[in-house]
Amino acid sequence: MQQRQLGPYTVSAIGLGCMNICHAYGDPVSKEQGERVLRTALDAGVTHFDTAALYGFGVSEKMVGEVLGPYRQQFTLASKCGMTVEEEGNRVRTGRVIDGRPATLRATCEGSLKRLKTDVIDLYYLHRFDKSVPIEESVGALADLVREGKIRTIGLSEVSATTLRKAHAVHPISAVQTEYSLWTRNPEIAVLAACRELGVSFVAFSPVARGFLCDVLPSIAALPEKDIRRAMPRFSPENYPKNLALLTPYKKIAEEVRCTPAQLALAWLLHQGKDILPIPGTASEIHVRENLAAADIVLSNEVIERLNNLINQRTVSGNRYSEQSAREVDTEPLP
Ligand SMILES: NC(=O)c1ccc[n+]([C@@H]2O[C@H](COP(=O)([O-])OP(=O)(O)OC[C@H]3O[C@@H](n4cnc5c(N)ncnc54)[C@H](OP(=O)(O)O)[C@@H]3O)[C@@H](O)[C@H]2O)c1
């Protein structure tokens, strides 16, 4: 497997997003299936596992800890805080709450360490910038956790270039994790350039467009109530059919390259720079293997240009997030 640099760590070019075994897209899979997915990835050479306190409100971290704990020295472990509250005094609360206050981040980290069955987390992200807390304070709290040996490096998720620069001035940031794929090009506006200037690795989440750039397309009507794609404008009854029309020529290119649609999406990302690390998520061990094989695909400049022209911010219909979720991400301040 091709290797890439994630902050100070050398890891597999393609990692595993561990949200999908229990969160976001329908019902959680069985414990046995979750274990199969994680073991398959480890055995196939994945050395970058990405989870978060938010995913399944601790379930994902617990499963990663239980299944991969015995192999802890073999991989780089990334998790996230700042988007779920576990404890307030004696009251235990779970929910999707953006909270970047230092005491909350510290409490979440203690919970993450226990669930992950580890003494130290290699890369700990602030899952969302809490706009009611200065970024310097949240990152300052994470810097304290580095000094105390509870986490090794700091990451940020879904931040603007401006916020990244402010944070980096407090403590070096090792990685930024943001949605990036053929159909989500936002990082190309400013964040990627800032990462490159500061020497920060870029972790691309939702790299196969939440299942859109894949063989088996999500049928929106058949999605469970809890599936977050139901609330995403690109999957709405108005936009989804228009987006589906892009797939016929896309799949033709995949056929020409002799790969699957998901592999083409991942190969395109890997060709955007050596500093890009995609973390596809899946609850299927077959898809784990399929996705990892994308690291060996070489795309010509001509194919990359055709992909760029076919699927981009102008040709895709609908915003990536609902209004509520869009408010939660940090975008560049207007000049
Ligand atoms: N920082 C953040 O705010 C944030 C937000 C979202 C996600 N993430 C991270 O990024 C990871 C991946 O993102 P994501 O899950 O949203 O999007 P994704 O990886 O683009 O897409 C996941 C979806 O694609 C399907 N899929 C994956 N590989 C496939 C293949 N080879 N063939 C067919 N279908 C395939 C999966 O279904 P199957 O299960 O059937 O394979 C799943 O429904 C997450 O696990 C999480 O770690 C971070």
The ligand as an ORCA input file, in Angstrom:
! r2SCAN-3c Opt
* xyz 0 1
  N     -14.931     15.616     10.283
  C     -16.190     15.525      9.964
  O     -17.015     16.414     10.252
  C     -16.670     14.288      9.219
  C     -17.947     14.265      8.610
  C     -18.324     13.103      7.923
  C     -17.465     12.015      7.866
  N     -16.249     12.061      8.480
  C     -15.290     10.918      8.442
  O     -15.125     10.521      7.084
  C     -15.445      9.141      6.922
  C     -16.058      8.910      5.554
  O     -17.088      9.834      5.262
  P     -18.585      9.404      4.893
  O     -18.879      8.076      5.417
  O     -19.456     10.552      5.270
  O     -18.597      9.419      3.307
  P     -18.016      8.443      2.163
  O     -16.877      7.671      2.672
  O     -17.841      9.328      0.983
  O     -19.269      7.504      1.832
  C     -19.742      6.501      2.680
  C     -20.880      5.824      1.956
  O     -20.407      5.286      0.746
  C     -20.620      3.886      0.687
  N     -19.415      3.252      0.126
  C     -18.123      3.383      0.555
  N     -17.297      2.672     -0.246
  C     -18.081      2.077     -1.173
  C     -17.815      1.219     -2.273
  N     -16.588      0.838     -2.574
  N     -18.871      0.798     -3.020
  C     -20.125      1.188     -2.734
  N     -20.452      1.990     -1.709
  C     -19.432      2.442     -0.937
  C     -20.890      3.437      2.105
  O     -21.821      2.371      2.088
  P     -21.398      0.891      2.585
  O     -21.359      0.962      4.075
  O     -22.486      0.045      2.037
  O     -20.072      0.601      1.979
  C     -21.488      4.686      2.744
  O     -22.884      4.721      2.563
  C     -16.369      8.841      8.110
  O     -16.366      7.471      8.455
  C     -15.773      9.693      9.199
  O     -14.663      9.027      9.792
  C     -15.837     13.192      9.133
*
